[in-house]
Amino acid sequence: MAYGTVMVALADPTRRALFERLRSRPHTVGELARIARIRQPSVSQHLRVLRGARLVRDRREGTRRYYSASQEGLAELRRYVERMWDDVLTAYAAGDPHPPTKEAAPPRKKRGAR
């Protein structure tokens, strides 16, 4: 249930804002703290949750750590939503006594023809 971790991580508005910011380019914790106007320890805690959900990754450059968005967590969430949507469509089609068939569409009239 990795998608659940992603949904919980993105449910928080501050984490969503940090994730959205990281989609544009990598940032350090200090940069994110200034942008979000919250303390660095708080940013670090939010990033820990986002990293646990595989929504961000980090790379070390000297004494700094740069965080950037990752597609892994979103890919898991997308697979979940697509499976759910497929189930909904299947259930809907099963309940329809006259489901649409894949017949050829009627020929279209040419413009100007009467």
C-alpha angles and dihedrals in degrees: 000000000000090000088065090059089051093049092049091048093051094043090079111083093215092053090046090052092048091048092049090051091050091053090071098049142329118283137186122237090254093054091048091049091054093046095046093038093229132118121275095243089056091050090049091053092050091048090051089057092046091048090050088054089049091242095122136029131194138214128196120233110179107303094341130085118210120205124205136174119269127204096211097089093042091051090056091048091048092052089051094050092046091051090049092048091049089052091051093050092047092050091047092050091047091055094050111093090200108035117186115266128217096248124150113273116247113267114270120237117243117244113266093018116123 
